[in-house]
Amino acid sequence: MSEVTAVPLRPVAKGTVTKVWIGVAVAALAGAGLAWAGTAKQVAMGQPPSVFLAKNAKKHDVHTTASGLEYQVLTAGQAGAKAGATDIVLIDYDGKLLDGSTFDSTAQHGSPAVMPVAGSIPGFSEGLQLMSRGARYRFWIPPQLAYGAQGAGDGVIPPNSVLQFDVTLHEIAPQQPGGGVAGMGGAGAM
């Protein structure tokens, strides 16, 4: 013979079903938000550079030069001379792709970089010439002012990439005939 166990049934408390559906809706929205956040960087990388740059140029405090370089002044720096094309600078920088991945940074190398202003890609050189000592800028460099259709670094920088750099300019010195650096300890040493 089989036994029957009586299970007491309690009525569902008023509002419980509503709370369950609200919980399901919140969980669905949170999942959708996380999915969107996870793909937003890939979407940024997938859109044409012109679309990204057009949207970016409309942001508060973003300026665009005649060549198409976009920049934002994060810290104005000291009053005085700006870096010139023939100067040597001491800088810290962090270079990223639009997906947020860093492709080069002075932090990776352990110290600031000493470089001639004219010794880099055109957009970076142009951006440095906007800066004075102590300034910190963010640059968005369009492909035509960076590595263009060929990309760089064996695929590290894909073709037609917009590059984002955060740059802090520590020192500016004129380059001396013969390659030395005035006031910075001689031939390129800072």
N, C-alpha and C positions, 0 to 999 in steps of 0.2 A: 504494500500500500504506500501511497505517496503522502508525504506530509505537506501541508500548506502552511507557509509562514506568513503571518499577517504583517504587512509593512504599513505603519501608520503614515498617512499622507498629510502633510501640512500644506496649507495654502501658501502660495508664493506671496511674500510680503509686497505690499503696494509700492510700486516704483522700481522694483528689482529688475524687471524686464527692460525698462527704460535705461537703467544704469548699465546693464549688460550691453545694450545696443550703443550707448554713448562710448563705452569702453572699446567696443569693436571699431567704432568710427575713429576714435583717437588713435588706436593702434594702426589703422589703415593710413591715416594721414601722416603719422610719424614715419611709417615705412616708405610712403611716397616721398616725403621730405628727404629722408636719408638716401633714397635711390637718386633723387634729383641732385643732391649735393655730391654724390659720388660720381655722377656723370657730367657735371657742369664743367669741370676742367677738360674733359675729353671733347665736349662740345666746343669749348673755346679753341682748342687745337684744331678742330675739324672745320671751323668756319674760315672763309677767305680772309687774309690779312686786312683787306680794305674794309670789311664789315666790322671786324674787331676794332680797328683804329678809328673808324667813324663813330662808333658807340663810345669808345674811350675818350675821344676828343670832346665829347659833350659833358664829361664829368667835371665837377667843381675843381678849380685850380689846375686843370690840365691845359697846357699851352702847346701849340703846334707851330713849328718853324716853317719857313718857305719850302724846305726840302722834304718835309713830312715827318721829321723827328717830333715825337710827343714827349713832353717832360712835365714833371711836377716838382716844385720846390718844397722839400721837406724841412730843410733848415737853410736860411738865407746865407749864412756865412758872414765873414767880415767885410766891411766896406773896403774898397780898394781895387787893385788890379785883378782882372780875370785872367785865367790861363790863356796863353796865346798858342798858335799853331806850332811855333818853334820852341816852346817851353818844355821842360821836363816836370812831371808831377809825381807826388807821392799820394797814392790813393788806396782806399779799401773799396771793394766792390763785391756784389753778389749778382751773378748773371743767371737768369731763369728763363725757361720756356713758358708759354702761356698756361701749360698744365701745372705749373708750380714747381717743376723739377729743376734743381740747380745743375747747370752744366759747367760752371766755373765760379770760383770764389776765392778771394784772398784768404778767407778763413781756412780753406782747404790747404793752402800753401803755408799757413802759419805766420804770415807777416804782410804788411802793406806792400803794394807793388810800386816800383819805380818805373816810369815809362814816358817816352816822348808823346806829347799830345797827338802829333800827326802819325804816330806809329801804330794805329789801330784801325778798325773798320770805320768808314766815314761817319756813321751816325754816332759812334762813341766819341770820336774826335770832336765832332761838332758839339756834342753835349758838354764835354769837358771845357770847351771855350765859353760856355755860358756861366761857368762856376768861378767863384772866388774862394780864397783860403777859408776853410772851416765849413763850407757849404755841403749840404747833403741833398742830392737830387735823385729822382726816379726817372729813368728814360724808358720809353717804348720805341724801339728801333725797328722801322719797317724793313722788310727783306731787301729792298733795293739799296738800303744804307747799311746792310749787314752782309750776309753770305749768299743772298739771292737764291736762284734756282738750284745751285749746286749744294747748298748746305755746308756743313763742316764737321770735322772731328770724326770721320768714319761713321756718320749717322747719328752722332750725339746731338747735333743741331740739324734737324730735318730741313729739306729744301723749302724755301719760301716761308721761313719762320719769322715771326715777330719776336724780338728779344727784349726782355725786361731786365734792366740793371738798376740796382740801388748803389749809388756811388757817393763816397765821402772823400772830399779833396782836403788833404792835410797840409801839403806844401806845394809851392810853385817856385820854380827856379829857371832862369834862362839857360839855354844850352850854350856852352862856350865853344869857340872854334876848337876843333880837335876832339869833340865829344865829351868834354868835362862838364860838370854841373856847378855853376857858381853858388857858393854859400851852402853847399850840401855835402861837403866833405870830399870833393875831388871828382874823379871820373865815375860818375854814376852812383856812388855810395851815398846812402841816406841814413 
